[in-house]
Structures are given as structure tokens and as C-alpha cells.
Amino acid sequence: MSEFASARTPGTSKGTVTLVHLYPREMSIYGDLGNTRALASRLRWHGYDVEVVGHAPGDPWRDDVHLVMGGGGQDSGQARVESDLERIGGRLVELAADGCPMLAICGMYQLFGNAFITVEGQRLPGLGILDVTTTGNAKRMIGGIVLDTEFGEVVGFENHSGSTVLGPEQRPFGRVRAGQGNNGQDGTEGAITGHVVGTYLHGPILPANPALADALVGWAVERATGRAFEPEPIDDTYADHARTRQVRRLVAATRRR
Ligand code: GLN
């Protein structure tokens, strides 16, 4: 069976989505560029065209944006993008408030918050899109992680010195079933506000978690076309098998501790 059995006449598109990847050279460690590839593939499998734009420091900001992806980075990479992120920050805040779907991973998640104070004490101001504040630790939080979220169970890999605390009204992205999460203490992981998801999960997170990927795709399609998302049946057998095996292994390891 093909990727999907579509009644569409080949060559017709249901619409075009513009996906912007923030700082693909400076902020895409641990395979996070794979999230952009996964989103582009799933959009095409669902019958939509996609334009992928890599935003580099100094590039003009586009206004026809329907989906934003940002990956992780070392403290130094985060510092390198700081001034450009401040330059486009107002547009990102407006887009987020207007319902534009965004996925911010690890270092970008931290910069979508209020601030990231690095382990050396450098204060990197954030955009305040998510009400979270992060402080670097000498001890890094590294390993596989399993979450319970509104998109079902989600699995990934975390590696961060940052310990993140949620503001009083900030919803977490998920609850930790195995792993560390925001700070290894309060059982929360990531943050979600509207259609903006911040999370520490690398992997990349999206290929193994198609329900989360298609939530972002659906929000982007509705923004781009003004119509309801019309998903095609996609065979996610391999993704589901990979996720289930990871979840079983990580949860069992947690129980043995
Ligand atoms: N530099 C940040 C930290 O160490 C983010 C790391 C990352 O993006 N993986 O917490």
C-alpha cells in the first residue's frame, strides 16, 4: 500500500503551507532538523504543498508564515542567535498570539521563555511567549524520556543543563513517566500555550510521535488555507512500533531504579 491511498488527482494540491525553520545552522543539534523534514513529508503525504524556509541571522522576516520550527543548541549557539532573535522577536510574539503553530526544542524552548541564565551566569533574555524561566546547572539532564501528553504518550531524548520552572499559569507540555523533564523535580516537561509547544525532547521528536506532528500540521493547514485540515490515511506502523519499544524500555528501566 502506498504512503496513503488518496482520491486526489495526482498533481492537485489542497493548498500551500510555509514552514520557517529558525537558525538551522546554529540551532539544530541532536537531529532537530529532522522535525522540519518530518513536517514537510507529512504535509505532502496529506496532499499539501510546503515551502520550507531556513531563517539565518540577518535574513529578512517573512510575514506569510504558517508554521515555525526551532531546534536546540549549545549555550554558545544560543548566544550567537540572541540579537537576531530579539530583532524578529516581536513578529514571533504576534504570530504566536495569532495562533501560528510553533515547535521550540530545548535551547529554542528556553529562548521562547522569559530568560535562560547559563551555567556561567550569562543571562540570555527570552521572548516571553512561554512563561518559563531556565537556569543552567553543572549537572546535565541526559537520556531517554517518556511523557504523557494531550497528544498521547510521547517519547524522545533530552540533553540539557537548563533547569526550567513554569510560571503559575503556564501549562506543561506533558508529565514525565520516565526521564527528567523541565527540572527533574516537579514531574513536568516542556510548556504549551495555544499552538506553541516548547519541549526538551530531541530525537528528533516528531518522526516517532505522529500524533504530535499531525496536530502541528493541522493547525498550520487551517492557518494557510482557512479551511479545515483534510488528513489522508498514513501508515505509521514503523513510527508506532519504534515509539512503543522505546516507551517499554525506558519505563522498565525506571522501574528497576
Ligand atoms: N544549551 C542549553 C542547555 O544546555 C540547551 C541544550 C540543547 O539545546 N540541547 O540547557
Residues whose N, C-alpha, C, O or C-beta is under 5 A from the ligand:
A	BS01	LIG	G72 G73 Q74 D75 I105 C106 G107 N159 H160 S161 G162
